[in-house]
Amino acid sequence: MISYLPRYIFNFFFLTLIQVLVLNNIQFSGFVNPYLYVLFIITLPFEIPGWLLLVLAFLSGFSIDIFSNTLGMHASATVFMAFFRPTILRAFAPRDDYQPGTIPTMAFYGAAWFLRYALILVLLHHVFLFFIEVFSITHFFSTLWRILASTTFTMLLIFLTQLFGRGKTRGR
């Protein structure tokens, strides 16, 4: 895990900058909001302690909140997603468990495994984020549409990021 530390520090700052400077300015009809910064939490090592996972999730979401002026919505949604991450990882664990020294990426576990795992976490994040933003059940279907559209676009960005970063990840 220590050998990956510079990579995760870079990922944190890079994904935060991409989110704040580029993706927060992309909105299609006000419904599609891509949130690539969640990839930081999704790709953290399997062996990360739970408390550190939650702290990093909070810091990641809070950094987006600072630049987006969203008063803790991203921090709470990212912590919510990180809270369920170990459960999702156990649910998708291979028969002989995860190999030591690997990380949850497409390069190590394949596209099918990674996309199922990431889709559930992204969906949890988006459901929490968009319903806390609206904070009302009266706009249920429009919020559901935003969740589905944003999840689709976010998953497309995550897939492309994993696809283009695949060769580098396998070789560490």
HELIX and SHEET records of a PDB file:
HELIX    1   1 ILE A    2  TYR A    4  5                                   3    
HELIX    2   2 LEU A    5  LEU A   21  1                                  17    
HELIX    3   3 LEU A   23  ASN A   25  5                                   3    
HELIX    4   4 LEU A   36  VAL A   38  5                                   3    
HELIX    5   5 LEU A   39  ILE A   42  1                                   4    
HELIX    6   6 GLY A   50  SER A   68  1                                  19    
HELIX    7   7 MET A   73  ALA A   91  1                                  19    
HELIX    8   8 MET A  106  VAL A  134  1                                  29    
HELIX    9   9 PHE A  140  PHE A  164  1                                  25    
HELIX   10  10 ARG A  166  ARG A  170  1                                   5    
END                                                                             
